[in-house]
Amino acid sequence: MSWGKRALWVLSAIFLIIVLCLVFRKPLLTGYATIFEVHNATKGADALVCLCGGRTTRIPETLRLWNQGYAPLVWVTEQKNMNREFSNLNQSNLGFARGVTSRMELNATWDVIPSLGDGATSTFDEAEDVLAYGREQGWKRIIIVTDEYHTGRALYAFGKVFEGSGIEVEAAGAPNEIFSREDWWLSDSGISAYFLETIKYPVYFFWDSEPELVRND
């Protein structure tokens, strides 16, 4: 076969792949998003732990799970201040959680899991903080609550840190009002979320503790 015909076959194959991707882009992109999601929370856990980050989605989901009897206790992790000079102008995760609880007219009692350092800067940090506190409390099973797209990586990090601890960790994902697995590629925030997970997840694969390349979830 001549080089001209080979080049034509290659170009035709590339064109066909592009056409197929365009035609089947929704199921392909939706399937890609599900790679990052884990939903395995079951009722009867010792505590619900809401991770730092998207508190406007994670805290209401934590309260929903609490209200449905998934666990009797609700906690937030402690995040490191990004700017100490103005940090007092920003409502804390605990204050926000209590405010949402009042707005939802629930009687859940929130508390903060103390940080081993100066506040968490990564999911690994949060896992280490939760493990230390969970051992003190004698927890056997916990549910971590985070955004849906972050559940896979969060559970993976907690699994590494909690290995051999005797404490089981499950994950629950909070839905997002702007995007979901079915349409994340149609919004800037959705593209940013899944693009960052695509980068961060492989990095977490090669570390067993906080990697310097991945910070501030």
C-alpha positions in Angstrom: 0.0 0.0 0.0 1.4 3.4 -1.0 2.0 6.1 1.5 -0.8 8.2 0.0 -3.3 5.4 0.7 -2.0 4.8 4.2 -2.4 8.5 5.0 -5.9 8.5 3.6 -6.8 5.5 5.8 -5.4 7.2 8.9 -7.2 10.4 8.1 -10.4 8.5 7.5 -10.1 6.6 10.8 -9.4 9.9 12.7 -12.4 11.5 11.0 -14.6 8.5 11.9 -13.5 8.6 15.5 -14.3 12.3 15.7 -17.7 11.8 14.2 -18.4 9.0 16.7 -17.3 11.1 19.6 -19.5 13.9 18.5 -22.5 11.6 18.0 -22.0 9.7 21.3 -20.5 12.5 23.3 -23.2 12.5 26.0 -22.9 8.8 27.0 -19.1 8.9 26.7 -18.7 12.0 28.8 -21.3 10.9 31.3 -19.5 7.5 31.6 -16.2 9.3 32.1 -17.7 11.3 35.0 -18.9 8.2 36.8 -15.3 7.0 37.0 -14.7 9.6 39.7 -17.8 8.9 41.7 -18.5 6.5 44.6 -21.7 6.2 46.5 -21.6 3.5 49.1 -22.9 5.1 52.3 -25.2 2.9 54.4 -27.1 3.6 57.6 -25.8 2.9 61.0 -22.4 4.7 60.8 -20.9 6.3 63.9 -20.5 9.7 62.3 -21.0 11.8 59.2 -17.9 13.9 58.4 -18.4 16.8 56.0 -15.1 17.6 54.2 -13.9 21.1 53.6 -14.5 22.7 50.2 -17.9 23.1 48.7 -19.8 23.6 51.9 -22.9 25.0 50.2 -23.4 21.5 48.7 -21.7 19.3 51.2 -23.3 20.5 54.4 -27.0 20.3 53.3 -26.3 16.8 52.0 -24.7 15.8 55.3 -27.8 17.1 57.1 -30.1 15.2 54.7 -28.2 12.0 55.5 -28.3 12.7 59.2 -32.0 13.3 59.0 -32.5 9.9 57.3 -30.6 8.1 60.1 -27.3 7.4 58.5 -25.4 8.5 61.6 -26.2 10.3 64.9 -23.3 12.7 64.8 -22.2 15.4 62.3 -18.8 16.9 62.0 -16.8 19.3 59.9 -13.1 19.2 59.3 -10.9 22.2 60.1 -9.4 23.9 57.0 -6.3 26.1 57.1 -6.9 29.8 56.7 -5.8 31.1 53.3 -5.3 34.6 54.6 -5.0 35.1 58.4 -5.3 38.9 58.2 -8.9 38.7 56.8 -9.9 35.2 58.0 -12.2 36.7 60.7 -14.3 38.2 58.0 -15.2 34.8 56.6 -17.7 32.6 58.3 -16.2 29.3 59.6 -17.3 25.9 58.3 -18.8 25.3 61.7 -20.7 28.6 61.8 -22.0 28.0 58.3 -23.1 24.4 59.1 -25.0 25.7 62.2 -26.6 28.4 60.1 -27.8 25.9 57.5 -29.1 23.6 60.2 -31.1 26.4 61.6 -32.5 27.3 58.2 -33.5 23.7 57.5 -35.1 23.6 61.0 -33.2 20.6 62.1 -31.7 19.9 65.6 -28.4 18.3 64.5 -25.4 19.3 66.7 -22.3 20.1 64.7 -18.7 20.0 66.0 -15.2 20.4 64.5 -12.7 17.6 64.2 -9.5 19.1 65.6 -6.6 19.4 63.2 -3.3 17.7 63.9 -1.5 20.7 62.4 -2.7 24.2 61.5 -5.7 23.1 59.5 -6.1 20.8 56.6 -4.8 21.7 53.2 -5.6 18.5 51.4 -7.8 15.4 51.6 -4.9 13.5 53.0 -4.7 16.0 55.8 -8.4 15.6 56.5 -8.0 11.9 56.6 -5.2 12.0 59.1 -7.2 14.4 61.3 -10.3 12.2 61.2 -8.3 9.0 61.8 -6.7 10.5 65.0 -10.0 11.7 66.3 -11.9 8.6 65.3 -9.5 6.4 67.3 -10.1 8.6 70.3 -13.8 8.3 69.9 -13.8 4.5 69.2 -15.5 4.9 65.9 -15.9 1.7 63.8 -17.5 3.2 60.7 -17.8 6.7 59.3 -19.3 8.3 56.2 -17.4 11.1 54.5 -19.5 13.6 52.6 -18.1 15.6 49.7 -19.1 16.6 46.2 -20.0 13.8 43.8 -17.0 14.4 41.5 -14.7 14.3 44.5 -16.0 11.1 46.2 -13.7 8.6 44.4 -10.5 10.5 45.2 -11.6 11.3 48.7 -12.4 7.7 49.5 -9.1 6.6 47.9 -7.1 9.0 50.1 -9.0 8.0 53.2 -8.6 4.3 52.3 -4.8 4.8 52.2 -4.6 6.7 55.5 -7.1 4.4 57.3 -5.6 1.1 56.1 -5.2 -1.3 59.1 -7.0 1.1 61.5 -10.1 -1.0 61.9 -12.3 1.9 61.0 -14.4 1.5 57.9 -14.9 4.5 55.6 -17.8 5.0 53.2 -18.6 8.0 50.9 -21.6 10.0 50.0 -21.7 12.5 47.2 -23.5 15.9 47.3 -25.3 16.9 44.1 -24.4 20.2 42.4 -27.1 22.6 41.1 -24.9 23.9 38.3 -23.7 20.7 36.8 -24.0 16.9 37.1 -22.4 13.8 35.5 -25.0 14.2 32.7 -24.0 17.7 31.6 -20.7 18.7 33.3 -19.1 19.6 30.0 -21.6 22.4 29.4 -20.4 24.7 32.2 -17.1 26.2 33.2 -17.4 25.0 36.7 -18.2 21.4 35.6 -15.2 21.3 33.2 -12.9 22.7 35.8 -14.1 20.2 38.4 -13.6 17.1 36.3 -10.5 18.4 34.6 -8.8 18.9 38.0 -10.0 15.4 39.2 -8.4 14.0 36.1 -5.1 15.5 37.1 -5.3 15.0 40.9 -6.5 11.4 40.9 -3.4 9.9 39.3 -1.2 12.0 41.6 -3.0 10.6 44.7 -2.3 7.1 43.3 1.5 7.5 43.8 1.3 9.1 47.3 0.4 7.6 50.7 0.3 10.9 52.5 -0.2 14.6 51.5 1.4 15.2 48.1 2.9 18.6 47.7 1.5 18.8 44.2 -2.1 18.6 45.3 -3.4 21.0 47.9 -6.6 22.8 49.0 -9.5 20.8 47.8 
